[in-house]
Amino acid sequence: MAEPVVKAEGVHKSFGRLEVLKGISMAVNQGQVFVIIGPSGSGKSTFLRCINHLEKIDAGRIWVDGDLVGYRQVGDKLHELRDSEAVTARAKIGMVFQHFNLFPHMTAAENVTLAQRIVLDRSPKEARRRAAELLGRVGLADKVDEYPARLSGGQQQRVAIARALAMDPKVMLFDEVTSALDPELVKDVLDVMRELAKLGMTMIVVTHEIGFAREVANQVIFMDEGAIVEQGSPEQLIRNPKEERTKQFLGLVLEH
Amino acid sequence: MTGSTGTREAATQPGPSQTIEAVPVRHPGRWVAAAIVALIAASLIRSAIDNPNFHWDVVGDYLFDQRILDGVVKTIQLTVLAMAIGVFLGVVLAVMRLSPNGLIRGSGWFYVWVFRGTPVLVQILFWNFIAALYPTIDLGIPFGPSFVHLNANDFITPFVAGMLALGLNEGAYMAEIVRAGIISVEEGQTEASKALGMTRGQTLRYIVLPQAMRVIIPPTGNETISMLKYTSLVSVIAVPELLYSAQLIYSQSFQQIPLLLVVSIWYLAMTTVLSIGQYFLERHYGRGRMRDEPLTLFERIRAGWIGRRTEPEELLQRGAAGSGGAR
């Protein structure tokens, strides 16, 4: 069995006195799609941010592609990574945010090109070619030279996905990427993600879209109050949840 | 273009084909106020023409006098150099003040505290007399060997003293402006660039500073205009900039008023040019964002709309024109 792409062991994280993550352990294998669901404040977004070291963890370990996140282990001592080292590790992890966070002073193509140029040292021609190809794949071939302000939320989010894919990541993290979108724009973004999953991309998806979880996920995790309450295939977890808390949450979400 | 334009058009056109032709509201008060202002203006202009003490003929004689023109050049040189020092220092100090290192943050704060807390005129005099404090200047390794040895009296000429004083003072103000600009950029922008694997320096250079420019440029334009006028302060240490050149002339001819008018005309001309430059800079750094900000004076002139109130259609046209020009 190959090594998991993302592995977490007993991850703890506190903001001041508030313990947000209380020992999260999981392993995502190559090509798997993990969907994390749970009420707001359950720590699911924080966990995602810990995976690419946007947040420092207080205890536990996270490995991505076999490398420890944020630290280097020498003997049994951990050394914090320097900025430049942490950065190379992060480039292997693609992340898409709830509020898109496109660079507003750059066109769609420039958004997708910049990091390829300055992080991966690709030639302008090569970066531009990749950008055109990826923007075409997310259905925005005609929006290459538009500024984000002239794109709809759904289009912006698809540019953001193309921007993350341009780095050839080992794993893609999606942080409630459809929560800020008008309902009729959600489908386009989910379609792009379905397509990615089909092509074998390893994905960890935090979402409220239970339908998406049921259809695309290999594993669904239900988190509450900083801990994993239940984990299983969509069939088990969504159709026949064991835990009372899971039933209650799914009841509320599926009702409307 | 997209759906949004369509809905806006629909909102401005009520009914399928009916255009409203209503009688506009009358404003008699505005006419009275305008008449009073016109009357005051007319009497001021008349007095300026009638009063022989203005000596407009002398103003004309000296407006393009070589000594005045040399002064104008010195004033421009001082402004450009002092602003260059100020902007450079401002960026460095702003980054220092946002550093995670407490000592660096503290030094940045201390600099701003000292240079913003003392009058610039005092600082100018201080730099002028710096030779009394440090007769020689050595550049090299602290407590180690020195590579450059300078005699302060030769190196710190009045011009250099004025430039340093104005530039170092400006740095303290620019630091606050740049810092406000950096803070104004959303946290999500930094996170997105980190997530793409950019270093802190790359994030600052490619993502944060270009966006901060939108906030930094307008007050920097104001600072440049202020700087142009503040350069007149270095006349106290006998730097022959515009004001001191005029003073040299009227100390012999005793034509103070006409020469001060010459000086004022030049300052006004230069600040006007700077304001126009500021407008184009703001437009450049606003690209991708131009939407609903009110029209500036220059945009109104360009659109031939001066004096009227801004109509929604104009904003739409402007939005289209703005993004077209940004290409």
Chai-1 contact restraints between the chains, C-beta under 6 A:
chainA,res_idxA,chainB,res_idxB,connection_type,confidence,min_distance_angstrom,max_distance_angstrom,comment,restraint_id
A,N52,B,A195,contact,1.0,0.0,6.0,A-B,restraint_1
A,L54,B,E191,contact,1.0,0.0,6.0,A-B,restraint_2
A,D83,B,T199,contact,1.0,0.0,6.0,A-B,restraint_3
A,D83,B,R200,contact,1.0,0.0,6.0,A-B,restraint_4
A,V87,B,G197,contact,1.0,0.0,6.0,A-B,restraint_5
A,V87,B,T199,contact,1.0,0.0,6.0,A-B,restraint_6
A,R90,B,G197,contact,1.0,0.0,6.0,A-B,restraint_7
A,A91,B,G197,contact,1.0,0.0,6.0,A-B,restraint_8
A,M95,B,A195,contact,1.0,0.0,6.0,A-B,restraint_9
A,H99,B,G188,contact,1.0,0.0,6.0,A-B,restraint_10
A,N101,B,G188,contact,1.0,0.0,6.0,A-B,restraint_11
A,N101,B,A192,contact,1.0,0.0,6.0,A-B,restraint_12
A,F103,B,I207,contact,1.0,0.0,6.0,A-B,restraint_13
A,P104,B,G288,contact,1.0,0.0,6.0,A-B,restraint_14
A,H105,B,P210,contact,1.0,0.0,6.0,A-B,restraint_15
A,H105,B,Q211,contact,1.0,0.0,6.0,A-B,restraint_16
A,H105,B,G288,contact,1.0,0.0,6.0,A-B,restraint_17
A,A115,B,L196,contact,1.0,0.0,6.0,A-B,restraint_18
A,I118,B,Q202,contact,1.0,0.0,6.0,A-B,restraint_19
A,V119,B,G197,contact,1.0,0.0,6.0,A-B,restraint_20
A,Y147,B,G288,contact,1.0,0.0,6.0,A-B,restraint_21
A,A149,B,G288,contact,1.0,0.0,6.0,A-B,restraint_22
